[in-house]
Amino acid sequence: MIDIDKMTSNEWINYRYDLIDAHLAKGLPLEANPDCPVCDVINDYICFECECHQIDKGRENEPSR
């Protein structure tokens, strides 16, 4: 189990990049949510909360480790 509370900032950033890369490698998109007041659909900006939600949703179908 990964404990992000014990990660350095650099380790956490690399961990996030790895999650995003794995998500995209599965062919799953990361898309700005038009219903989110923080996302910017026109400029293709995805807020952190929506990014996390999409990544978590993409991981739901993975087999348990």
C-alpha positions as CSV (number, residue, x, y, z in Angstrom):
1,M,0.0,0.0,0.0
2,I,1.3,3.4,-1.0
3,D,1.3,6.0,1.8
4,I,1.3,9.4,0.2
5,D,1.6,11.1,3.6
6,K,5.1,9.8,3.8
7,M,6.2,10.9,0.3
8,T,8.4,13.9,-0.4
9,S,6.9,16.5,-2.7
10,N,9.0,15.2,-5.5
11,E,8.0,11.6,-4.9
12,W,4.3,12.6,-4.8
13,I,4.6,14.6,-8.1
14,N,6.2,11.6,-9.8
15,Y,3.5,9.3,-8.3
16,R,0.8,11.6,-9.8
17,Y,2.5,11.6,-13.2
18,D,2.7,7.8,-13.1
19,L,-1.1,7.6,-12.4
20,I,-1.9,10.0,-15.2
21,D,0.4,8.1,-17.6
22,A,-1.2,4.8,-16.7
23,H,-4.7,6.3,-17.1
24,L,-3.9,7.7,-20.5
25,A,-2.1,4.4,-21.6
26,K,-5.4,2.6,-21.0
27,G,-6.9,4.8,-23.6
28,L,-9.0,6.7,-21.0
29,P,-9.2,10.4,-21.5
30,L,-8.9,13.2,-19.0
31,E,-11.5,15.8,-19.9
32,A,-12.5,19.1,-18.4
33,N,-15.9,18.8,-16.8
34,P,-18.3,21.4,-18.2
35,D,-20.4,21.2,-15.0
36,C,-17.4,22.0,-12.7
37,P,-17.0,25.7,-11.9
38,V,-13.2,25.3,-11.7
39,C,-12.5,23.4,-15.0
40,D,-12.1,25.4,-18.1
41,V,-13.5,23.4,-21.1
42,I,-12.5,26.0,-23.7
43,N,-8.9,26.0,-22.6
44,D,-8.8,22.3,-21.9
45,Y,-8.0,22.8,-18.2
46,I,-9.0,20.0,-15.8
47,C,-9.0,20.9,-12.1
48,F,-7.2,18.7,-9.7
49,E,-10.4,17.3,-8.1
50,C,-11.9,16.3,-11.5
51,E,-8.6,14.8,-12.5
52,C,-8.5,12.7,-9.4
53,H,-12.1,11.6,-9.8
54,Q,-11.5,10.5,-13.4
55,I,-8.3,8.6,-12.5
56,D,-10.0,6.9,-9.5
57,K,-12.9,6.0,-11.7
58,G,-10.5,4.5,-14.3
59,R,-8.8,2.5,-11.6
60,E,-12.1,1.0,-10.2
61,N,-12.1,-1.7,-12.9
62,E,-8.5,-2.8,-12.2
63,P,-8.0,-6.1,-10.4
64,S,-7.0,-5.9,-6.7
65,R,-3.4,-5.9,-6.0
